[in-house]
Amino acid sequence: MKANIIAENRIIYQGEVSSITLPGIKGELTVLPNHLPLITSLIKGKIKVKEQSGKELFFEIEKGLLEVQPDEVSALVSCELI
């Protein structure tokens, strides 16, 4: 599944992932391939990206918006400079 994390006017992460875990307004949520479509708000916390190789990456965010499609996840976020 393709994942995009975009902050203001720059791409923070873009790539193929096996899962992505994000801080949703009702708690942490993990998105896997073929997830049902979803749009939700994100709160302050960490995004955990698990790449297909097994490598895990973490990104701190202040807030954001998440859009999930069966084969693509996009998070528009506000965050500190990385």
C-alpha positions in Angstrom: 0.0 0.0 0.0 1.3 3.5 -0.8 1.7 5.9 2.1 2.1 9.7 1.8 2.8 12.0 4.8 2.7 15.6 3.8 3.4 18.7 6.0 2.5 22.2 4.9 4.3 22.3 1.5 6.7 19.4 1.7 6.6 15.6 1.5 7.9 14.0 4.8 7.4 10.4 3.6 6.3 8.6 0.5 6.6 4.9 -0.1 5.2 1.4 0.0 4.3 0.2 3.5 2.9 -2.9 5.1 1.1 -0.8 7.8 0.8 2.7 9.2 -0.3 3.6 12.8 -1.6 7.0 13.5 -3.0 9.0 16.5 -6.7 9.4 15.7 -9.1 11.5 17.7 -10.7 8.3 19.2 -7.4 6.6 19.8 -4.6 5.0 17.9 -5.5 3.4 14.6 -3.6 1.0 12.3 -4.2 0.9 8.6 -3.4 -2.2 6.6 -3.7 -2.9 2.9 -7.3 -3.1 1.6 -8.6 -1.0 4.5 -12.1 0.4 4.0 -12.2 4.1 2.9 -12.0 6.5 5.8 -11.4 10.2 6.5 -10.6 11.3 10.1 -8.8 13.9 12.1 -5.4 13.3 13.7 -4.2 14.6 17.1 -0.7 15.2 18.5 1.3 12.1 18.7 3.5 9.7 16.6 2.9 8.2 13.2 4.6 4.8 12.9 5.3 3.6 9.4 6.2 -0.1 8.9 7.9 -0.5 5.5 7.6 -3.7 3.5 11.2 -4.5 4.5 10.2 -4.5 8.2 12.0 -1.2 8.9 10.0 1.1 11.2 10.0 4.9 11.0 8.4 7.4 13.4 7.2 10.9 12.8 6.0 13.4 15.5 2.9 15.4 14.5 0.8 18.2 16.1 -2.4 17.5 14.2 -3.7 16.5 10.8 -6.2 14.9 8.5 -6.1 11.3 7.3 -7.6 9.9 4.1 -7.6 6.1 3.6 -8.3 4.3 0.3 -7.9 0.5 -0.2 -4.4 0.9 -1.8 -3.3 4.4 -0.6 -3.1 6.3 2.7 -2.5 10.1 2.8 -1.9 12.1 5.9 -1.8 15.9 5.8 -0.1 17.0 9.0 1.2 19.9 11.0 4.5 19.2 12.7 7.8 20.6 13.9 10.7 20.7 11.4 12.2 17.3 11.0 
